[in-house]
Amino acid sequence: MSERTEAQKRATKKWNDTNMKERYDRVQLLVPKGRKADLQSHASSRGESLNGFVNRAIDNQLELDNMKEGVTDCRYI
């Protein structure tokens, strides 16, 4: 696959700057040194991005917690 041109990079950045802020909240996650590489490797081995893996892990934990508490109307699961 060929490299992206500068115009493509600018267009992607412009789209991200406009749309990402409207559609997503940003959460900063701090992990011990070396843990990020472990998480990225784990996610990659399952065909996921690190962000996708973290979101899936959060969804799974919310579902487990809500099942324990009998909550049935969780917004995101």
Phi and psi restraints in degrees (range 20) as a CNS / XPLOR table:
assign (resid 1 and name C) (resid 2 and name N)
       (resid 2 and name CA) (resid 2 and name C) 1.0 -79.4 20.0 2
assign (resid 2 and name N) (resid 2 and name CA)
       (resid 2 and name C) (resid 3 and name N) 1.0 159.4 20.0 2
assign (resid 2 and name C) (resid 3 and name N)
       (resid 3 and name CA) (resid 3 and name C) 1.0 -68.6 20.0 2
assign (resid 3 and name N) (resid 3 and name CA)
       (resid 3 and name C) (resid 4 and name N) 1.0 152.1 20.0 2
assign (resid 3 and name C) (resid 4 and name N)
       (resid 4 and name CA) (resid 4 and name C) 1.0 -74.2 20.0 2
assign (resid 4 and name N) (resid 4 and name CA)
       (resid 4 and name C) (resid 5 and name N) 1.0 142.7 20.0 2
assign (resid 4 and name C) (resid 5 and name N)
       (resid 5 and name CA) (resid 5 and name C) 1.0 -76.8 20.0 2
assign (resid 5 and name N) (resid 5 and name CA)
       (resid 5 and name C) (resid 6 and name N) 1.0 166.0 20.0 2
assign (resid 5 and name C) (resid 6 and name N)
       (resid 6 and name CA) (resid 6 and name C) 1.0 -61.3 20.0 2
assign (resid 6 and name N) (resid 6 and name CA)
       (resid 6 and name C) (resid 7 and name N) 1.0 -37.8 20.0 2
assign (resid 6 and name C) (resid 7 and name N)
       (resid 7 and name CA) (resid 7 and name C) 1.0 -63.8 20.0 2
assign (resid 7 and name N) (resid 7 and name CA)
       (resid 7 and name C) (resid 8 and name N) 1.0 -40.5 20.0 2
assign (resid 7 and name C) (resid 8 and name N)
       (resid 8 and name CA) (resid 8 and name C) 1.0 -64.7 20.0 2
assign (resid 8 and name N) (resid 8 and name CA)
       (resid 8 and name C) (resid 9 and name N) 1.0 -40.5 20.0 2
assign (resid 8 and name C) (resid 9 and name N)
       (resid 9 and name CA) (resid 9 and name C) 1.0 -63.7 20.0 2
assign (resid 9 and name N) (resid 9 and name CA)
       (resid 9 and name C) (resid 10 and name N) 1.0 -42.7 20.0 2
assign (resid 9 and name C) (resid 10 and name N)
       (resid 10 and name CA) (resid 10 and name C) 1.0 -64.5 20.0 2
assign (resid 10 and name N) (resid 10 and name CA)
       (resid 10 and name C) (resid 11 and name N) 1.0 -41.2 20.0 2
assign (resid 10 and name C) (resid 11 and name N)
       (resid 11 and name CA) (resid 11 and name C) 1.0 -64.7 20.0 2
assign (resid 11 and name N) (resid 11 and name CA)
       (resid 11 and name C) (resid 12 and name N) 1.0 -41.4 20.0 2
assign (resid 11 and name C) (resid 12 and name N)
       (resid 12 and name CA) (resid 12 and name C) 1.0 -63.8 20.0 2
assign (resid 12 and name N) (resid 12 and name CA)
       (resid 12 and name C) (resid 13 and name N) 1.0 -45.0 20.0 2
assign (resid 12 and name C) (resid 13 and name N)
       (resid 13 and name CA) (resid 13 and name C) 1.0 -62.0 20.0 2
assign (resid 13 and name N) (resid 13 and name CA)
       (resid 13 and name C) (resid 14 and name N) 1.0 -42.8 20.0 2
assign (resid 13 and name C) (resid 14 and name N)
       (resid 14 and name CA) (resid 14 and name C) 1.0 -61.8 20.0 2
assign (resid 14 and name N) (resid 14 and name CA)
       (resid 14 and name C) (resid 15 and name N) 1.0 -44.5 20.0 2
assign (resid 14 and name C) (resid 15 and name N)
       (resid 15 and name CA) (resid 15 and name C) 1.0 -62.0 20.0 2
assign (resid 15 and name N) (resid 15 and name CA)
       (resid 15 and name C) (resid 16 and name N) 1.0 -46.5 20.0 2
assign (resid 15 and name C) (resid 16 and name N)
       (resid 16 and name CA) (resid 16 and name C) 1.0 -60.7 20.0 2
assign (resid 16 and name N) (resid 16 and name CA)
       (resid 16 and name C) (resid 17 and name N) 1.0 -45.9 20.0 2
assign (resid 16 and name C) (resid 17 and name N)
       (resid 17 and name CA) (resid 17 and name C) 1.0 -60.1 20.0 2
assign (resid 17 and name N) (resid 17 and name CA)
       (resid 17 and name C) (resid 18 and name N) 1.0 -36.9 20.0 2
assign (resid 17 and name C) (resid 18 and name N)
       (resid 18 and name CA) (resid 18 and name C) 1.0 -80.4 20.0 2
assign (resid 18 and name N) (resid 18 and name CA)
       (resid 18 and name C) (resid 19 and name N) 1.0 -50.7 20.0 2
assign (resid 18 and name C) (resid 19 and name N)
       (resid 19 and name CA) (resid 19 and name C) 1.0 -89.9 20.0 2
assign (resid 19 and name N) (resid 19 and name CA)
       (resid 19 and name C) (resid 20 and name N) 1.0 -34.1 20.0 2
assign (resid 19 and name C) (resid 20 and name N)
       (resid 20 and name CA) (resid 20 and name C) 1.0 -63.9 20.0 2
assign (resid 20 and name N) (resid 20 and name CA)
       (resid 20 and name C) (resid 21 and name N) 1.0 -40.0 20.0 2
assign (resid 20 and name C) (resid 21 and name N)
       (resid 21 and name CA) (resid 21 and name C) 1.0 -66.3 20.0 2
assign (resid 21 and name N) (resid 21 and name CA)
       (resid 21 and name C) (resid 22 and name N) 1.0 -32.0 20.0 2
assign (resid 21 and name C) (resid 22 and name N)
       (resid 22 and name CA) (resid 22 and name C) 1.0 -77.2 20.0 2
assign (resid 22 and name N) (resid 22 and name CA)
       (resid 22 and name C) (resid 23 and name N) 1.0 -30.2 20.0 2
assign (resid 22 and name C) (resid 23 and name N)
       (resid 23 and name CA) (resid 23 and name C) 1.0 -105.1 20.0 2
assign (resid 23 and name N) (resid 23 and name CA)
       (resid 23 and name C) (resid 24 and name N) 1.0 -17.8 20.0 2
assign (resid 23 and name C) (resid 24 and name N)
       (resid 24 and name CA) (resid 24 and name C) 1.0 -135.5 20.0 2
assign (resid 24 and name N) (resid 24 and name CA)
       (resid 24 and name C) (resid 25 and name N) 1.0 150.5 20.0 2
assign (resid 24 and name C) (resid 25 and name N)
       (resid 25 and name CA) (resid 25 and name C) 1.0 -99.2 20.0 2
assign (resid 25 and name N) (resid 25 and name CA)
       (resid 25 and name C) (resid 26 and name N) 1.0 147.5 20.0 2
assign (resid 25 and name C) (resid 26 and name N)
       (resid 26 and name CA) (resid 26 and name C) 1.0 -100.7 20.0 2
assign (resid 26 and name N) (resid 26 and name CA)
       (resid 26 and name C) (resid 27 and name N) 1.0 135.0 20.0 2
assign (resid 26 and name C) (resid 27 and name N)
       (resid 27 and name CA) (resid 27 and name C) 1.0 -126.4 20.0 2
assign (resid 27 and name N) (resid 27 and name CA)
       (resid 27 and name C) (resid 28 and name N) 1.0 127.2 20.0 2
assign (resid 27 and name C) (resid 28 and name N)
       (resid 28 and name CA) (resid 28 and name C) 1.0 -93.0 20.0 2
assign (resid 28 and name N) (resid 28 and name CA)
       (resid 28 and name C) (resid 29 and name N) 1.0 132.6 20.0 2
assign (resid 28 and name C) (resid 29 and name N)
       (resid 29 and name CA) (resid 29 and name C) 1.0 -120.3 20.0 2
assign (resid 29 and name N) (resid 29 and name CA)
       (resid 29 and name C) (resid 30 and name N) 1.0 125.7 20.0 2
assign (resid 29 and name C) (resid 30 and name N)
       (resid 30 and name CA) (resid 30 and name C) 1.0 -106.4 20.0 2
assign (resid 30 and name N) (resid 30 and name CA)
       (resid 30 and name C) (resid 31 and name N) 1.0 130.7 20.0 2
assign (resid 30 and name C) (resid 31 and name N)
       (resid 31 and name CA) (resid 31 and name C) 1.0 -130.4 20.0 2
assign (resid 31 and name N) (resid 31 and name CA)
       (resid 31 and name C) (resid 32 and name N) 1.0 156.8 20.0 2
assign (resid 31 and name C) (resid 32 and name N)
       (resid 32 and name CA) (resid 32 and name C) 1.0 -59.6 20.0 2
assign (resid 32 and name N) (resid 32 and name CA)
       (resid 32 and name C) (resid 33 and name N) 1.0 149.4 20.0 2
assign (resid 32 and name C) (resid 33 and name N)
       (resid 33 and name CA) (resid 33 and name C) 1.0 -48.7 20.0 2
assign (resid 33 and name N) (resid 33 and name CA)
       (resid 33 and name C) (resid 34 and name N) 1.0 134.0 20.0 2
assign (resid 33 and name C) (resid 34 and name N)
       (resid 34 and name CA) (resid 34 and name C) 1.0 91.5 20.0 2
assign (resid 34 and name N) (resid 34 and name CA)
       (resid 34 and name C) (resid 35 and name N) 1.0 -22.5 20.0 2
assign (resid 34 and name C) (resid 35 and name N)
       (resid 35 and name CA) (resid 35 and name C) 1.0 -70.3 20.0 2
assign (resid 35 and name N) (resid 35 and name CA)
       (resid 35 and name C) (resid 36 and name N) 1.0 -34.9 20.0 2
assign (resid 35 and name C) (resid 36 and name N)
       (resid 36 and name CA) (resid 36 and name C) 1.0 -59.0 20.0 2
assign (resid 36 and name N) (resid 36 and name CA)
       (resid 36 and name C) (resid 37 and name N) 1.0 -44.9 20.0 2
assign (resid 36 and name C) (resid 37 and name N)
       (resid 37 and name CA) (resid 37 and name C) 1.0 -62.4 20.0 2
assign (resid 37 and name N) (resid 37 and name CA)
       (resid 37 and name C) (resid 38 and name N) 1.0 -39.1 20.0 2
assign (resid 37 and name C) (resid 38 and name N)
       (resid 38 and name CA) (resid 38 and name C) 1.0 -63.5 20.0 2
assign (resid 38 and name N) (resid 38 and name CA)
       (resid 38 and name C) (resid 39 and name N) 1.0 -43.1 20.0 2
assign (resid 38 and name C) (resid 39 and name N)
       (resid 39 and name CA) (resid 39 and name C) 1.0 -66.6 20.0 2
assign (resid 39 and name N) (resid 39 and name CA)
       (resid 39 and name C) (resid 40 and name N) 1.0 -41.9 20.0 2
assign (resid 39 and name C) (resid 40 and name N)
       (resid 40 and name CA) (resid 40 and name C) 1.0 -63.1 20.0 2
assign (resid 40 and name N) (resid 40 and name CA)
       (resid 40 and name C) (resid 41 and name N) 1.0 -42.0 20.0 2
assign (resid 40 and name C) (resid 41 and name N)
       (resid 41 and name CA) (resid 41 and name C) 1.0 -62.9 20.0 2
assign (resid 41 and name N) (resid 41 and name CA)
       (resid 41 and name C) (resid 42 and name N) 1.0 -44.1 20.0 2
assign (resid 41 and name C) (resid 42 and name N)
       (resid 42 and name CA) (resid 42 and name C) 1.0 -61.4 20.0 2
assign (resid 42 and name N) (resid 42 and name CA)
       (resid 42 and name C) (resid 43 and name N) 1.0 -48.2 20.0 2
assign (resid 42 and name C) (resid 43 and name N)
       (resid 43 and name CA) (resid 43 and name C) 1.0 -61.8 20.0 2
assign (resid 43 and name N) (resid 43 and name CA)
       (resid 43 and name C) (resid 44 and name N) 1.0 -46.5 20.0 2
assign (resid 43 and name C) (resid 44 and name N)
       (resid 44 and name CA) (resid 44 and name C) 1.0 -61.0 20.0 2
assign (resid 44 and name N) (resid 44 and name CA)
       (resid 44 and name C) (resid 45 and name N) 1.0 -38.0 20.0 2
assign (resid 44 and name C) (resid 45 and name N)
       (resid 45 and name CA) (resid 45 and name C) 1.0 -65.8 20.0 2
assign (resid 45 and name N) (resid 45 and name CA)
       (resid 45 and name C) (resid 46 and name N) 1.0 -16.3 20.0 2
assign (resid 45 and name C) (resid 46 and name N)
       (resid 46 and name CA) (resid 46 and name C) 1.0 -108.9 20.0 2
assign (resid 46 and name N) (resid 46 and name CA)
       (resid 46 and name C) (resid 47 and name N) 1.0 11.3 20.0 2
assign (resid 46 and name C) (resid 47 and name N)
       (resid 47 and name CA) (resid 47 and name C) 1.0 73.2 20.0 2
assign (resid 47 and name N) (resid 47 and name CA)
       (resid 47 and name C) (resid 48 and name N) 1.0 25.6 20.0 2
assign (resid 47 and name C) (resid 48 and name N)
       (resid 48 and name CA) (resid 48 and name C) 1.0 -116.1 20.0 2
assign (resid 48 and name N) (resid 48 and name CA)
       (resid 48 and name C) (resid 49 and name N) 1.0 158.3 20.0 2
assign (resid 48 and name C) (resid 49 and name N)
       (resid 49 and name CA) (resid 49 and name C) 1.0 -81.2 20.0 2
assign (resid 49 and name N) (resid 49 and name CA)
       (resid 49 and name C) (resid 50 and name N) 1.0 165.7 20.0 2
assign (resid 49 and name C) (resid 50 and name N)
       (resid 50 and name CA) (resid 50 and name C) 1.0 -61.9 20.0 2
assign (resid 50 and name N) (resid 50 and name CA)
       (resid 50 and name C) (resid 51 and name N) 1.0 -42.6 20.0 2
assign (resid 50 and name C) (resid 51 and name N)
       (resid 51 and name CA) (resid 51 and name C) 1.0 -61.2 20.0 2
assign (resid 51 and name N) (resid 51 and name CA)
       (resid 51 and name C) (resid 52 and name N) 1.0 -44.3 20.0 2
assign (resid 51 and name C) (resid 52 and name N)
       (resid 52 and name CA) (resid 52 and name C) 1.0 -61.6 20.0 2
assign (resid 52 and name N) (resid 52 and name CA)
       (resid 52 and name C) (resid 53 and name N) 1.0 -42.0 20.0 2
assign (resid 52 and name C) (resid 53 and name N)
       (resid 53 and name CA) (resid 53 and name C) 1.0 -63.4 20.0 2
assign (resid 53 and name N) (resid 53 and name CA)
       (resid 53 and name C) (resid 54 and name N) 1.0 -46.1 20.0 2
assign (resid 53 and name C) (resid 54 and name N)
       (resid 54 and name CA) (resid 54 and name C) 1.0 -62.8 20.0 2
assign (resid 54 and name N) (resid 54 and name CA)
       (resid 54 and name C) (resid 55 and name N) 1.0 -42.9 20.0 2
assign (resid 54 and name C) (resid 55 and name N)
       (resid 55 and name CA) (resid 55 and name C) 1.0 -63.7 20.0 2
assign (resid 55 and name N) (resid 55 and name CA)
       (resid 55 and name C) (resid 56 and name N) 1.0 -40.2 20.0 2
assign (resid 55 and name C) (resid 56 and name N)
       (resid 56 and name CA) (resid 56 and name C) 1.0 -64.8 20.0 2
assign (resid 56 and name N) (resid 56 and name CA)
       (resid 56 and name C) (resid 57 and name N) 1.0 -41.3 20.0 2
assign (resid 56 and name C) (resid 57 and name N)
       (resid 57 and name CA) (resid 57 and name C) 1.0 -62.7 20.0 2
assign (resid 57 and name N) (resid 57 and name CA)
       (resid 57 and name C) (resid 58 and name N) 1.0 -41.9 20.0 2
assign (resid 57 and name C) (resid 58 and name N)
       (resid 58 and name CA) (resid 58 and name C) 1.0 -64.4 20.0 2
assign (resid 58 and name N) (resid 58 and name CA)
       (resid 58 and name C) (resid 59 and name N) 1.0 -46.1 20.0 2
assign (resid 58 and name C) (resid 59 and name N)
       (resid 59 and name CA) (resid 59 and name C) 1.0 -59.2 20.0 2
assign (resid 59 and name N) (resid 59 and name CA)
       (resid 59 and name C) (resid 60 and name N) 1.0 -43.7 20.0 2
assign (resid 59 and name C) (resid 60 and name N)
       (resid 60 and name CA) (resid 60 and name C) 1.0 -62.3 20.0 2
assign (resid 60 and name N) (resid 60 and name CA)
       (resid 60 and name C) (resid 61 and name N) 1.0 -42.3 20.0 2
assign (resid 60 and name C) (resid 61 and name N)
       (resid 61 and name CA) (resid 61 and name C) 1.0 -68.7 20.0 2
assign (resid 61 and name N) (resid 61 and name CA)
       (resid 61 and name C) (resid 62 and name N) 1.0 -39.7 20.0 2
assign (resid 61 and name C) (resid 62 and name N)
       (resid 62 and name CA) (resid 62 and name C) 1.0 -59.7 20.0 2
assign (resid 62 and name N) (resid 62 and name CA)
       (resid 62 and name C) (resid 63 and name N) 1.0 -43.4 20.0 2
assign (resid 62 and name C) (resid 63 and name N)
       (resid 63 and name CA) (resid 63 and name C) 1.0 -62.5 20.0 2
assign (resid 63 and name N) (resid 63 and name CA)
       (resid 63 and name C) (resid 64 and name N) 1.0 -45.1 20.0 2
assign (resid 63 and name C) (resid 64 and name N)
       (resid 64 and name CA) (resid 64 and name C) 1.0 -61.8 20.0 2
assign (resid 64 and name N) (resid 64 and name CA)
       (resid 64 and name C) (resid 65 and name N) 1.0 -47.1 20.0 2
assign (resid 64 and name C) (resid 65 and name N)
       (resid 65 and name CA) (resid 65 and name C) 1.0 -61.0 20.0 2
assign (resid 65 and name N) (resid 65 and name CA)
       (resid 65 and name C) (resid 66 and name N) 1.0 -43.5 20.0 2
assign (resid 65 and name C) (resid 66 and name N)
       (resid 66 and name CA) (resid 66 and name C) 1.0 -68.1 20.0 2
assign (resid 66 and name N) (resid 66 and name CA)
       (resid 66 and name C) (resid 67 and name N) 1.0 -35.4 20.0 2
assign (resid 66 and name C) (resid 67 and name N)
       (resid 67 and name CA) (resid 67 and name C) 1.0 -62.9 20.0 2
assign (resid 67 and name N) (resid 67 and name CA)
       (resid 67 and name C) (resid 68 and name N) 1.0 -41.4 20.0 2
assign (resid 67 and name C) (resid 68 and name N)
       (resid 68 and name CA) (resid 68 and name C) 1.0 -63.4 20.0 2
assign (resid 68 and name N) (resid 68 and name CA)
       (resid 68 and name C) (resid 69 and name N) 1.0 -35.8 20.0 2
assign (resid 68 and name C) (resid 69 and name N)
       (resid 69 and name CA) (resid 69 and name C) 1.0 -93.7 20.0 2
assign (resid 69 and name N) (resid 69 and name CA)
       (resid 69 and name C) (resid 70 and name N) 1.0 -2.7 20.0 2
assign (resid 69 and name C) (resid 70 and name N)
       (resid 70 and name CA) (resid 70 and name C) 1.0 74.6 20.0 2
assign (resid 70 and name N) (resid 70 and name CA)
       (resid 70 and name C) (resid 71 and name N) 1.0 20.1 20.0 2
assign (resid 70 and name C) (resid 71 and name N)
       (resid 71 and name CA) (resid 71 and name C) 1.0 -82.2 20.0 2
assign (resid 71 and name N) (resid 71 and name CA)
       (resid 71 and name C) (resid 72 and name N) 1.0 131.1 20.0 2
assign (resid 71 and name C) (resid 72 and name N)
       (resid 72 and name CA) (resid 72 and name C) 1.0 -119.4 20.0 2
assign (resid 72 and name N) (resid 72 and name CA)
       (resid 72 and name C) (resid 73 and name N) 1.0 -1.4 20.0 2
assign (resid 72 and name C) (resid 73 and name N)
       (resid 73 and name CA) (resid 73 and name C) 1.0 -117.8 20.0 2
assign (resid 73 and name N) (resid 73 and name CA)
       (resid 73 and name C) (resid 74 and name N) 1.0 38.8 20.0 2
assign (resid 73 and name C) (resid 74 and name N)
       (resid 74 and name CA) (resid 74 and name C) 1.0 -67.3 20.0 2
assign (resid 74 and name N) (resid 74 and name CA)
       (resid 74 and name C) (resid 75 and name N) 1.0 135.5 20.0 2
assign (resid 74 and name C) (resid 75 and name N)
       (resid 75 and name CA) (resid 75 and name C) 1.0 -65.2 20.0 2
assign (resid 75 and name N) (resid 75 and name CA)
       (resid 75 and name C) (resid 76 and name N) 1.0 -33.8 20.0 2
assign (resid 75 and name C) (resid 76 and name N)
       (resid 76 and name CA) (resid 76 and name C) 1.0 -109.3 20.0 2
assign (resid 76 and name N) (resid 76 and name CA)
       (resid 76 and name C) (resid 77 and name N) 1.0 -0.6 20.0 2
